[in-house]
C-alpha cells in the first residue's frame, strides 16, 4: 500500500500556524496599517480675504508660506471659499476681517469627513490664535450630529454585510440541496437583499437621528448602493463559488478602515492602492453629501456613476445565462423521435448486444 503524502500532525500544526500568522500580516497591513500610518499631508485649506480689504492679502500670503507640507493653502474670497467648502475641495477656511490686529474666524463644515474636519480645525485654530492672540470664532456650516457623521460609513458597511450574508446563505443552501439557481432566482435574491437592506437602514436612520432627511434622493442612493454591492457579490459567487469569500470578506475589513479617512491623512501607498478604488469610499462620501446638505458636491455624482457601473457589470455577470456547449447540445433529445445520442460506441469498452453471453441459470431462466 502506498505511503500517504499528507503531512504528519506536528508538521500540519506548524503549517497552519504560519498560515494564521500570514493572514494576520496581510490584514494588519491593510486595516490597522492605514490608521497607524496616518499623517497629514497637503491638507487643503483656504484663507478668505475680503475684496474690500486688499491690505489683508500680504498677511494671507505670509500664512500660506508657512504651511509646509502639512497644508495646501488657497487664497481666495469668502464667497469662493464657501463654495469650495461645499464641494469638499477644502476642509476648512480661515476668514480674515480688517482690524488692528485683524480678526480671524474658523469656518468648518459638518458635511466633511470627520477626520478631515478635525485636522482642519486644529491647524486653523492655531493659526488664528497666533495671528490675533485670541481663539476667534468657529463657524460650522451644515452642522452634523454624531449620528449624521456615523451613518454614511455605517450604511455602506451594513449594506455590504446584508448582501454578503444573503448571497452566501443562498449559495450554500442551493448547493447543499443540489439545486441549480436560475436567472430568476438570482435576480430575486439581488432585489430582495437590496430592498430589505435599505428598509433596515431607513429604520436605523430614523432611530439614530430623526432629523436626518430620508428624501427620495437619499433612499435612491441607498438602493443603488445595495444593488451594486449585491451584484458584485453575486457575480463573484457565480464565478468563484465559495472561494469568493476569500475576496469579499477581507474587503469588508479593509474598506471601512480606509474609507473612514480622508486621503490626505493616508500613507501614499494606501492612498494609491486602496483608497483610490474601494467601493466604500464612493458610497460613503456620496451619502454624506446627500444627508448633510451638500447634494451638488462632485462626490455625489461620482458615487452615482461608479455604483451604477458596478451594478451593471455585476448584474451582467450574475444574470446572463451561460452559453450551452456543443457537447451539451448534442446530448439533448431529438424532438422528432425522442432519442438521445450519448456519444458512446463499442470502443468505450461496453459490451455490444451482439457479443453479450447468455448464462444458463439454475432454474431455467436466463441471466445476462
GULO-152261 format. One record per atom (N, C-alpha, C): x, z, y. Coordinates in steps of 0.1 Angstrom, whole numbers, plus 5000, padded with zeros to 4 digits. Layout:
BEGIN
XZY
...
***
This chain:
BEGIN
500950004988
500050005000
500950005012
500649915022
501449905034
501350025042
502550075048
502550185057
501850165070
501150255075
500350245088
501350245099
501050155109
501850135121
501350225132
500250305130
499750385141
500750505144
500950535156
501850645160
501450775154
502350865150
502050995145
501551085156
500851195152
500251275163
501251325174
502451365171
503351405182
503651295191
503951175186
504151065195
502951025202
501751035196
500550995203
500251095214
500651225212
500451325223
501351295235
502551255232
503451215243
502951095251
502450995243
502050865249
500750895258
499850965253
498650995261
498951085273
499851175271
500251255283
500851175294
501651075290
502350985300
501250895307
500250855299
499250765304
498450845315
498150975312
497451055322
498251075334
499551095333
500451105345
500450975353
500450865346
500450735353
499150715361
498050745355
496750735362
496850825374
497350945373
497451035385
498350975396
499450915392
500250845402
499550735409
498850655402
498050545408
497050595418
496150695413
495150745421
495650825433
496850895431
497450975442
497850885453
498450765449
498950675459
497750615467
496750585459
495650505465
494550595472
494550725470
493550805476
494150905485
494751015480
495351115488
496551065496
497150965491
498250905499
497850845512
496650785513
496150735525
495950845536
495550965531
495351075541
496651145544
497551155534
498751225536
499751155545
499651025546
500550945554
499950905567
498750965571
498050925583
498950965595
499050865604
499850885616
499450795627
499150845639
498650755650
499650645653
499150525654
500050405657
499250305665
499550285678
498950195686
497450215687
497050345689
495650375691
495150315704
494050235703
493550165715
492750255725
493350275737
492650345747
492650265760
491750305769
491650235782
491850335794
492350285805
492350355817
491550275827
490450345832
489450275840
489850305855
490050205863
490450215877
489250155885
488650235894
487550175902
488050065911
487249965912
487549845920
487749885935
487049985939
487150025953
488350115956
489050145945
490250235947
491550175942
492050065948
493250005942
494450085943
494450195951
495550285952
495850355939
494850355930
495050425917
495750345907
495850215910
496450115900
497950165896
498750205906
500150245902
500150365893
499150455895
499150575887
498750535872
497750445871
497350395858
498550325851
499350245859
500450175852
501550275848
501750385855
502750485851
502250555838
500950585837
500450645825
500650545813
500350415815
500450325804
501850305799
502850325808
504250305804
504650425795
503950535795
504450655788
503750665774
503050575771
502250585758
503150565746
504150485747
505050465735
504250395724
504750415711
504050355700
502750425696
502550545702
501350625698
500050555703
500150505715
498850455722
499150315727
498050235726
498050095732
497050105744
497550115756
496750135768
496249995773
495049995778
494449885785
493949935799
494449865810
493949905823
492849805827
491749865831
490549775834
489549855843
488449795846
487449855854
486549945845
485850035852
484950125845
483950055837
483349945842
482249875835
482849805823
483949735825
484649665813
485049765803
485549885807
485949985797
484750035789
483650055795
482450095787
482049995777
482149865781
481749755772
482749755760
484049775763
485049775752
484749895743
484350005748
484050125740
482850105731
481750035737
480650005728
480949905717
481849815720
482249715710
483349775700
483749895703
484749965694
486049905694
486349835705
487749775707
488649885712
488149995718
488950105722
488250235717
488950345716
488350465711
488150575722
488450545734
488250635745
488750585758
488250645769
488550595783
489050715791
490050695799
490450785810
489950725823
488950785828
488350735841
488950805853
489650725861
490250785873
489350765885
489250865894
488550865906
489350915917
489250855929
490050895941
489951045944
491051095949
491151235953
492551275955
492851395959
494151455960
494251585953
494751585941
495151475933
493851405927
494051275922
492951205917
492351275905
491051265903
490351325892
490351235880
490351295868
490351215856
489351265846
488451185842
487451225832
487751155819
487351215808
487551155795
486151105790
486150985786
484850925781
485050885766
484250945757
484250915743
482950855738
482850825726
481650765720
481350825706
480150865704
479750915691
479650805681
479650675685
479550565676
480850515671
481950585675
483250555670
483550645658
484350595648
484750675637
485250815642
484850915635
485251055640
486751075641
487451015631
488951025632
489550965644
489050845648
489550785660
489150855672
487950915673
487450985684
488351115686
488651185675
489451305676
490851275682
491451175677
492751135682
492651095697
491651015701
491550975714
491251095724
490451185720
490151305728
491451385730
492251405720
493451485721
494451415731
494651285730
495551215738
495051215753
493851185755
493251165768
493151305775
492851405768
492751535774
494151585779
495151555771
496551595775
496951515788
496651385788
497051305800
496251355812
494951375810
494151425822
494651555827
495051645818
495551775823
496851765830
497751675825
499051655831
498851595845
497851515847
497651435859
496951525870
495951605866
495151675876
495351825875
496151875865
496252025863
494952095860
493952015855
492652065851
492151985839
491352045830
490951975819
490051855822
489451845833
488551735836
487251745828
486351655831
485051645824
485151545812
484551585801
484451505789
483051455788
482951315788
481551255787
481551185774
480451195767
480251135754
479051035754
479450905753
478350805752
477850795737
476650775735
476050765722
476350885714
475951005719
476251125711
475751125697
476451185688
476151175674
476151325668
475151355660
475151485653
476151475642
476251595635
477151595624
476651505613
475351505611
474751415601
474951275605
474851245617
474951105622
476351055619
477351135620
478751095617
478951085602
478251165594
478451165580
477751055572
476551015577
475650935570
476250795567
476950725576
477350585573
478250585560
479250675559
480150665547
479350725535
478550825537
477850885526
476850775520
476250695529
475250595524
476050495515
477150445520
477950355512
478350405499
478850535498
479250585486
478050605476
476950655481
475750685473
475150555467
475150445476
474550325471
475550265460
476750275462
477750235451
477550305438
477350435439
477150515427
475850485420
474750465428
473450425422
473550295415
474250195421
474350065414
475250075401
476350155403
477250165392
476650235380
475950345382
475350425371
474150335365
473350275373
472250195368
472850075359
473850005364
474349895357
475049935344
475850045345
476550095333
475550135322
474450215326
473550255316
472750145310
472350045318
471649925313
472549855303
473849835306
474749765297
474949835284
475049975285
475250045272
474050045264
472850065270
471650065262
471349935255
471549825262
471249695256
472249665245
473549705247
474549675237
474249755225
473849885227
473549975215
472349925207
471349865214
470249815207
470349675202
471449615205
471749475200
470849375208
470449405220
469549315228
470449245238
470249115239
470949035249
470049025261
470649075272
469949075285
469848935291
468648895295
468548765301
468548765316
468348645322
468448635337
467448725343
466248725338
465148805344
465448955344
466049005333
466349145332
467449185341
468449105343
469549135352
469049125367
468149035370
467549025383
466749155386
465949195377
465049315378
465949435380
467049445373
467949555375
468549565389
469049455394
469549445407
468549485418
467349435416
466249465426
465849605425
465749665413
465249795412
466249895417
467549885413
468549975418
468749965433
468549855439
468749835453
467549905461
466349875457
465249935464
465150085462
465450125450
465350275447
466550345455
467650285455
468750345463
468450355478
467950255483
467550255498
466450365500
465550375491
464450475493
465050615493
466050635484
466750765483
467450795496
468150695501
468950715513
468050735525
466950665526
465950685537
465450835537
465250885525
464751025524
465851125528
467151095524
468251185528
468451175543
468351065549
468551055564
467451135571
466251125567
465151205573
465351355571
465851385559
466151525556
467351585565
468351505566
469551555572
469451555588
468851445593
468651445608
467551345611
466351405614
465151325616
465251245629
466251265637
466351185650
467051055647
467651035636
468350905634
467350805631
467550685637
466450575636
466450505623
465350505617
465150425604
464350295608
464950215616
464350085620
464449985609
463749875612
463849755602
465349715601
466049715612
467449675611
468249765602
468049895603
468849995595
468449975581
467149975578
466749955564
467149825558
467149725566
467549595561
469049585557
469849655566
471249665563
471549745551
470849855549
471049935537
470649855525
469549775526
469149695514
470149585511
470749525521
471749425519
473049495513
473349605517
474549675512
474249715497
473049765494
472749805480
472749675471
472249565476
472149445468
473549385466
474349395476
475749335475
476549425465
476449555465
477149635456
476649615442
475349615440
474749595426
475149455421
475249355429
475549215425
477049215420
477949275428
479349275424
479549355411
478849465410
478949545398
478449465386
477249405388
476649335376
477449215372
478049145382
478949035379
480149075371
480749185375
481949235368
481649275354
480449345352
480049385339
479749275330
479149165336
478849045328
480148985323
481148985332
482448915328
483348995319
483349135322
484349215315
483749325306
482349335306
481649435298
482149575303
482349665293
482649805297
484049805304
484849705302
486149705308
486049705323
484949665329
484749655343
484849795349
484649895342
484750035347
486150065352
487149995346
488550015350
488749975364
487949885369
488049845383
487049915392
485749935387
484749985396
484850135398
485250205388
485350355390
486550395400
487750335398
488750365408
488450315422
487750205423
487350155436
486450255444
485650325436
484850435443
485750545448
486750575441
487650685446
488550635457
488950515457
489850465467
489150435480
488050355479
487450305491
487050415502
486350515498
485950615508
487150685515
488150705508
489350775514
489950685524
489850555523
490450455532
489450425543
488150405539
487150365549
486750475558
487050595555
486750715564
487750725575
488750645576
489650655587
489750525595
490250525607
490450405615
491750345611
491950215612
493250155607
494450205614
494250245627
495450285635
496050425630
495350495621
495850615616
496350595602
496250475596
496750455582
498150405582
498850435572
500150375570
499950215569
500950135575
500749995575
500449935561
501049995550
500849935537
499349955533
498850075535
497450105532
496550015541
496949995553
496049915562
495949775557
497049715552
497049575548
496549565534
496849655525
496549635511
495149685507
494649785514
493349845510
492349835521
492649885533
491549895544
491049755547
491949655547
491549525552
490449455544
490349495531
489349425523
488249515516
488449645516
487449735509
486049715514
485049685505
483749665510
483149785517
483549905514
483050025520
483250025535
484349965539
484649955554
483549875561
483149765556
482249675563
480849745563
480449805552
479149875551
479049995560
480150075560
480150195568
480150175583
481050085587
481150055602
479949985607
479349895599
478149825603
476949925604
476750015595
475650105595
475950205607
477150245609
477350335621
476950275634
477150145635
476750075648
475250075649
474550055638
473050045639
472450185641
473050285635
472450415635
472750485649
473850455655
474250535667
474250455680
473450355680
473150295693
474050175698
474850125689
475650005693
475449885683
474149835682
473849735673
474549595676
475049585688
475649455692
477149455689
477749565683
479149565681
479549455670
480749395671
481149295661
481149355647
481349485645
481349535632
480049515624
478949515632
477649485625
477549345620
477949245629
477849105625
478849085613
480049135614
481049125603
480449185590
479849295591
479349365579
478249275573
477349215581
476349135575
476849015568
477848945574
478448825569
479148865555
480048965555
480749005543
479849045532
478849135535
477949175525
477149065519
476648975528
475848865523
476748775514
477948755517
478848675509
479048745495
479248875495
479348945482
478148935474
476948945481
475648945473
475448805467
475748695475
475548565470
476448535458
477748565459
478648535449
478348625436
478148745439
477848835428
476548795420
475548765427
474248715421
474448585413
475348495419
475548375412
476248395398
477248485398
477848515385
476948595376
476148685382
475348775374
474148705368
473548605375
472248545371
472248405365
473348325368
473348195363
473448195348
472548125341
472648125326
473948065322
474548105311
475748045305
475547905300
476547825301
476447695295
476447705280
475547625274
475547625259
476547525254
477347575245
478447495239
477947385230
478747295227
478347185218
478047235204
478847335200
478647385187
477247455185
476847525196
475547595195
474447485195
474647385203
473647275204
473447205191
474547185184
474547115171
473847195161
473847335162
473247415152
471747445155
471247385165
469747405168
468947315158
467747365155
466947285146
466447155152
466347055144
465846925148
464346945149
463746915160
462346935162
461446845153
462046735149
461246635141
461146685126
462146745120
462046775106
462346925104
462747005114
462947145113
464247175105
465147085103
466347105095
467447155105
468247255100
469347305108
470647255102
471447195109
472747145104
473747265107
474147335097
475047445099
476547405098
476747285096
478147235096
478947285084
478447305072
479147345060
479147235050
480347205045
480347105034
481047155022
481347075012
481947125000
483347165002
484047125012
485447165014
485547315018
484447375021
484447515026
484547605014
484547555002
484747644990
483447694985
482347654990
481047694985
480647604973
480047664963
479747584951
478647484954
478947354950
477847254952
476847264941
475647214944
474547224935
474847154922
475547044923
475846964911
476847034902
477647134907
478647204899
478247344896
477047384898
476647524895
476347534880
476847634874
476747654860
475547744857
474747704848
473647794843
474147884832
473848004834
474348104824
473148154816
473148154803
472048194795
471948344795
470848394799
470648544800
470048594786
470248714783
469948764770
468448754767
467548754777
466048754774
465548614775
466348514776
465948374776
465748324789
465948404800
465948354814
467248284818
467248234829
468448164834
468948244846
470248274846
470848344857
471948254863
471848234876
472848154882
474048234887
***
